[in-house]
Amino acid sequence: MINPTETRIDNGNGHTISTHWFRPEGEMRAAVLIVPAMGVPQRFYAPFATWLAERGYLVATFDYVGMGLSRNGHLRDLDVDILDWARHDCSTVLSLIANAAGDKPLYWIGHSLGGQILPFVTGAERITRVLTIATGSGYWRENTAELRRRVWLLWFLVAPLVTPLAGYFPGKRLGMVGDLPRGVIRQWRRWCLDPEYAVGAEGEGVRAAYSSVRIPITAISFTDDEMMSGRNTESLHSFYREAEKRFRRIAPAEVGEQCIGHFGFFKPQFQRSLWEEVLLPELA
């Protein structure tokens, strides 16, 4: 039986974050770092992490500063943005799991935002392969038709009005994304309003950072994703210019399912159709 252990670590930027470690009972085959989506706590990935550990993988999950179990104090007192999450939180956990993996393969599984921020992470060259799950650009005009109607309200009315008043984005009360530090929502808004997302909003240094990634990438996306359109997925991955890329765009019926969506991949009901048949061959 897999019993995850929590370890609180210094992220190197004056904050403590929560990590959970899922250790296999026998010999470790490889290591996996699960990098969460925006507003998604690490507990959401626990069933998936447990399943991997049962198959011999050392797995680490974590919450970004200000999120989930890494939320210490009030968000209005927290001054961080998405790049801080990547450069400090992700880099610190990656260093720890890389050391634990030794000479075994190390996989980065990034859900949505977790597949976007790899270029800003220190030590990424140690990664064997990146798997992005439901990852794409957040440029609002290329979002799905369903989402465009809602994000217009978010980006042009709610976020710019509410964030200065509250000192953070109270998304939980609003039923939008979840609570976010003000630096995160402001930076994310800039990205989502730019046709080239983070690359366009942050400048040539970020374009170069994406182009510097040379790790093989497998991009897994879903035709019924209510947030990421096919164009969103293509756009984001085009910035990884020098990486070998393989795309797997899945229609639910193709794997015997009725719906998958933006969050479905990590739910236990997809153990056979997605975890065993789609994911495991990528970790060979």
C-alpha positions in Angstrom: 0.0 0.0 0.0 1.3 3.4 -0.9 1.3 6.0 1.9 2.5 9.4 0.7 4.6 11.5 3.0 4.4 15.3 3.2 7.6 17.3 3.3 7.6 21.1 3.6 10.6 22.6 1.9 12.2 26.1 1.5 11.6 27.2 -2.1 14.7 29.5 -2.0 12.6 32.7 -2.2 11.6 33.1 1.4 8.6 30.8 1.4 7.8 27.2 2.4 5.9 24.9 0.1 4.2 21.6 0.7 5.3 18.5 -1.3 4.0 14.9 -1.2 6.2 11.9 -2.1 4.7 8.7 -3.3 7.4 6.0 -3.0 7.3 2.6 -4.7 7.5 -0.4 -2.4 10.2 -2.1 -4.6 12.9 -0.9 -6.8 12.3 2.5 -8.4 11.9 2.3 -12.2 12.0 6.1 -12.8 10.8 9.3 -11.2 7.9 11.6 -12.1 7.3 15.2 -11.1 3.6 16.3 -11.5 3.4 20.0 -12.1 -0.1 21.4 -11.4 -2.5 23.5 -13.4 -3.6 27.0 -12.3 -5.7 26.8 -9.2 -5.5 23.0 -8.8 -4.3 21.6 -5.5 -1.9 18.7 -5.4 -4.4 16.5 -3.7 -6.3 16.3 -7.1 -3.3 14.4 -8.5 -3.0 11.9 -5.6 -4.9 9.0 -7.1 -2.8 9.3 -10.3 0.4 9.6 -8.3 -0.5 6.6 -6.1 -1.2 4.5 -9.3 2.2 5.4 -10.7 4.0 4.6 -7.4 2.3 1.1 -7.4 4.0 0.6 -10.8 7.4 1.4 -9.5 7.7 5.2 -10.0 8.9 7.7 -7.4 6.4 10.5 -7.7 6.4 14.0 -6.2 3.5 16.5 -6.1 3.4 20.0 -4.7 1.4 23.2 -4.3 2.7 26.5 -5.6 3.3 29.2 -3.0 -0.1 30.6 -1.9 -2.0 27.5 -3.2 -3.4 24.5 -1.4 -1.2 23.4 1.5 1.4 26.0 0.5 -1.0 28.8 1.5 0.4 30.4 4.6 -1.2 33.6 5.7 -3.4 35.8 3.6 -2.9 36.1 -0.1 -3.1 39.9 0.0 0.3 39.8 1.8 1.9 37.6 -0.9 3.9 39.2 -3.7 4.6 36.4 -6.3 3.8 35.8 -9.9 3.8 32.8 -12.3 7.5 33.2 -13.1 8.3 33.0 -9.4 6.3 29.8 -9.2 8.5 28.3 -12.0 11.9 29.7 -11.0 11.6 28.9 -7.3 8.8 26.4 -6.5 9.3 24.2 -9.6 13.1 24.4 -9.6 13.4 23.5 -6.0 11.1 20.4 -6.2 12.8 19.4 -9.5 16.2 19.5 -7.9 15.0 17.3 -5.0 13.4 14.6 -7.2 16.4 14.7 -9.6 18.7 13.9 -6.7 16.4 11.1 -5.5 16.2 9.6 -9.1 19.9 9.3 -9.4 20.7 7.8 -12.8 17.1 6.7 -13.4 14.8 8.5 -16.0 13.0 11.6 -14.8 9.7 12.6 -16.3 7.9 16.0 -16.1 4.1 15.7 -16.3 2.7 19.2 -16.6 -1.0 19.8 -16.5 -2.1 22.9 -18.3 0.0 25.7 -16.7 2.4 22.9 -15.7 3.3 22.4 -19.3 3.7 26.1 -20.0 6.3 27.1 -17.5 9.1 24.6 -18.1 11.3 27.2 -19.9 11.7 29.2 -16.7 12.8 26.3 -14.5 16.4 25.7 -13.4 17.7 22.2 -13.9 15.3 21.2 -16.7 18.2 19.6 -18.7 18.0 16.6 -16.2 14.5 15.7 -17.5 14.2 12.7 -19.8 10.9 13.5 -21.3 8.2 16.1 -20.8 4.5 15.2 -21.1 2.1 18.1 -21.3 -1.5 17.3 -20.5 -4.3 19.6 -21.8 -1.7 22.3 -22.2 -2.0 25.3 -24.6 -1.8 29.0 -24.9 -4.3 30.9 -22.9 -4.8 33.6 -25.5 -8.5 34.4 -25.0 -9.5 34.8 -28.7 -8.3 31.3 -29.4 -10.1 29.7 -26.4 -13.0 27.4 -27.1 -16.2 29.3 -27.9 -17.7 28.2 -24.6 -14.8 29.7 -22.6 -14.5 32.9 -24.6 -17.8 34.2 -23.4 -16.7 33.7 -19.8 -13.1 34.9 -20.0 -14.1 38.2 -21.6 -15.9 39.0 -18.4 -13.0 37.8 -16.3 -10.2 39.7 -18.2 -12.0 42.9 -19.0 -14.2 43.4 -16.0 -13.9 41.1 -13.0 -10.1 40.7 -12.6 -9.1 44.4 -13.1 -11.9 45.6 -10.8 -11.9 43.1 -8.0 -8.1 42.4 -7.6 -7.1 46.0 -6.5 -10.0 46.1 -4.0 -9.3 42.7 -2.4 -5.5 42.8 -2.7 -5.7 39.3 -4.4 -8.1 37.5 -6.8 -10.9 36.0 -4.7 -11.8 33.5 -7.4 -13.2 30.9 -5.0 -16.1 33.2 -4.0 -16.6 34.2 -7.6 -16.6 30.7 -8.9 -13.7 31.5 -11.2 -10.4 29.6 -11.2 -9.9 29.9 -7.4 -8.1 32.3 -5.1 -4.9 33.6 -6.7 -2.1 36.0 -5.6 -2.5 39.5 -7.2 0.9 39.1 -9.1 -0.3 35.8 -10.6 -3.7 37.0 -11.8 -2.2 40.2 -13.3 0.6 38.4 -15.1 -1.8 35.7 -16.3 -4.2 38.4 -17.6 -1.4 40.0 -19.6 -0.5 36.6 -21.1 -4.0 35.7 -22.0 -4.6 39.1 -23.7 -1.6 38.7 -26.0 -1.8 36.6 -29.2 1.6 35.1 -28.4 0.7 34.5 -24.7 3.7 34.6 -22.4 6.2 35.1 -25.3 4.4 38.2 -26.5 3.7 39.6 -23.1 7.1 39.1 -21.6 9.4 39.8 -24.6 12.3 38.2 -26.5 14.0 36.8 -23.4 11.0 34.5 -22.9 10.9 33.6 -26.6 14.6 32.5 -26.3 13.8 30.5 -23.2 11.2 28.5 -25.0 13.6 27.9 -27.9 16.3 26.7 -25.6 14.3 23.7 -24.5 15.6 20.6 -26.2 13.9 17.9 -24.2 11.5 15.6 -26.1 7.9 16.6 -25.5 4.7 14.6 -25.9 1.6 16.8 -26.0 -1.6 15.0 -25.0 -4.8 17.0 -25.6 -8.5 16.3 -25.9 -11.0 17.3 -28.5 -13.6 18.0 -25.9 -11.4 20.2 -23.7 -13.7 22.9 -22.6 -10.8 25.3 -22.1 -8.0 24.6 -24.5 -8.8 24.6 -28.2 -6.7 22.7 -30.7 -5.3 26.1 -31.8 -4.3 26.9 -28.2 -2.4 23.7 -28.1 -0.6 24.2 -31.4 0.3 27.8 -30.5 1.9 27.1 -27.2 3.9 24.1 -28.4 5.2 26.1 -31.4 7.3 28.2 -29.0 9.3 25.0 -28.1 11.0 25.4 -31.5 14.0 23.2 -30.9 12.3 20.4 -29.0 11.3 17.1 -30.6 7.5 17.1 -30.3 4.9 14.4 -30.6 1.2 15.3 -30.5 -1.6 13.0 -29.4 -5.0 14.7 -29.7 -7.6 12.3 -28.4 -11.3 12.2 -29.0 -13.1 10.5 -26.1 -14.8 7.9 -28.4 -11.3 6.9 -29.6 -10.5 5.5 -26.2 -14.0 4.3 -25.4 -15.1 7.3 -23.2 -17.9 9.7 -23.5 -16.0 12.8 -22.2 -12.6 13.7 -20.8 -12.3 17.5 -20.8 -9.6 19.7 -19.3 -9.4 17.8 -16.0 -10.5 14.3 -16.8 -7.1 12.7 -17.6 -6.1 12.6 -13.9 -9.4 11.1 -12.6 -9.3 7.4 -11.6 -12.1 6.5 -14.0 -9.5 6.8 -16.8 -7.0 4.4 -15.4 -7.4 1.9 -18.2 -8.2 4.1 -21.2 -5.7 6.9 -20.6 -3.2 5.9 -17.8 -2.5 2.4 -19.1 -3.0 2.8 -22.8 -1.8 6.3 -23.4 0.5 7.3 -20.6 2.5 4.2 -19.8 4.0 3.7 -23.3 5.4 7.2 -23.0 7.3 6.3 -19.8 8.9 3.2 -21.3 
